[in-house]
């Protein structure tokens, strides 16, 4: 049995599952040569025209730029720069409606052509003598991205290090109306083959397979003639079936290989490039001509002159339509792309970009608008037509339910959005639109998950960095401490520090040992002051009790008289005690004073008896203390009050006799007695202060 390569050499072509056969309608534009689009008044150049990120802006508003001058610079591998399509003035850099189904505004540079079309300095390369890295840099710097519709950066696709068996050039223009690649191959087949030579230099494949649909005989003949001198360059005609131009479908047609789910063609040794991309690579390397223009099919029954136009990137769609004699009708639709995979433009100021291959302006009869969708009747026509062997009906249900898990399980990512399922659907359900929305939501979820993972990684890295810095500080402090200790030991300062620490500890111990005695002294002084304050307050109270009853002595009853007598007796006792304390000088004796107040039924007897104690020598002499005298007076008052409480009010006659006895025997004046007691206390206090001083 012949090998796969032998079958390919023999010209065998295989088939793929599904597919449809819509009317091609290419004759409107394929029968005319390529026309050159005149310079428009304004060029709207989006800064990102590929899959990836935009480059760094290099110009500002008001700058004059030359044709081919880079407007952005690629600062990473996923960035592809854009260039000035012609010389002119940068008049604005602001968001503008993007050529995307979402029509979301994107940052766009507005260029006003000056009509001179002045080129920058160009430096062509000889790819036979330069290395691969130089070629890859030239391809990236020239802003080349896939021109078949995806827009993947070409330098990444051809710069892989994996071995490649087959380089496939996709010249299958299977979608109706589009004939841009057909005309390009008819008019520039030699340049395309030179671009394929450069790609082979970078990839080193075993063979080159150029796939062209069998309804393009002129283009097929031109490519065969250009490849006549190249070995292992094979031009193959494939059946006219949509979507035979899909990447996986064309690989299966030409090699009978299937790309596994979730894998890329390079994983099975195959790289595919569009024929327009090969043409752009040749221009970039051989002429230093960056990607600033492309061929666009402008067609539809509303145009007087449908044809293929060589348009500068950034040309508004309205300018292209006007150049082809646009006659719009009511509720006119303008589609960017073909009728199967294109999208309706919300605004005719949308510019032509690197991936724009067709502008379609049909009439309502030519391409009727979709009717309102109805419920799915489960006819399975969509599954029969799907070229990726998916289940569109299941994907529709899960897309409506927003079940991302099930969508991934049913391989939504393998959908090429060809529109074959929607084309054959009798319920006119726009299946592709549901799939696009579901894909966008899944991408957003994955993006959010990636951001969360990156944030987590940054957080963990920060914690690790802080912990490492903490450990480094601790180690550095330990090293500094060890260094200082060594320096101190070397200079003899260690003993001095130790002595100072010992003195400090000794002082602390001494303060701790003396602290209890100090506290006891402070407490004793506080108690003494409290006793003095209580005695002083008691004296004041006694004096007020003695003076107040004297004002109405004549009207007092017998219990009041007894109280006065007791107060008088207490005052006399205090006065005598203080007087005795002042009279004592030299050798003194201890006086034991017993104050007794005896209240009988007939009289009040006040007796103060003093009995001298045994005399003592001068060594045993104790100085009189006024505080003791005050204490003795307080005891006398207490005994008098106690005796007064014992007396009952049932003896008024005896109380009267007692009052009479007091009046007849002593008849003291309470006011005078109180005054005398106060004077005595003041003198005693003054004497005590003088002795203490």
ABEGO torsion letter per residue (X at the ends): XBBAAAAAAAGBBBBBBEEBBBBAGAAAAAABBBBBBBBBABBBBBABABBEBBBBBABBBGBBBBBGBBABBBABAABBBBBBABBEBBABBBBBBBBBAAGBBBBBBBBBBAGAGBBBBBBBBBAAABBAAAAAAAAAAAGBBBAAGAGBBAAAAAABABBBABBBBBABBABBGBAAAAAAAAAAAAAAAAAAAAAAAAAGBABBBBBBBAABAAAAAAAAAAAAABBGBBBBBBBBBOBAABAAAAAAAAAGBBBBBGBBAAAAGBBBBBAAAAAAAAAAAAAGBBBABBBBBBBEAABABBBBBBBBBGBBAAAAAAAAGBBBBBGBBBBBEBAAABBBBABAABBBBAABABBBBBBAAABBBBBBBBBBAGAGAAAAABAAGBBAAAAAAAAAAGBAAAAAAAGAAABAGAGAAAAABAAGBBAAAAAAAAAAAAAAAAAAAAAAAAAAAAAAAAAAAAAAAAAAAAAAAAAAAAAAAAAAAAAGAAAAAAAAAAAAAAAAAAAAAAAAAAAAAAAAAAAAAAAAAAAAAAAAAAAAAAAAAAABAAABBAAAAAAAAAAAAAAAAAAAAAAAAAABBEBBBBBBBBBBBBBBAABBBBBBBBBBBBBBBAAABBBBBAAAAAAAAAAAAAAAAAAAAABBAABAAAAAAAAAAAAAAAGBBAAAAAAAAAAAAAAAAAAAAAAAX
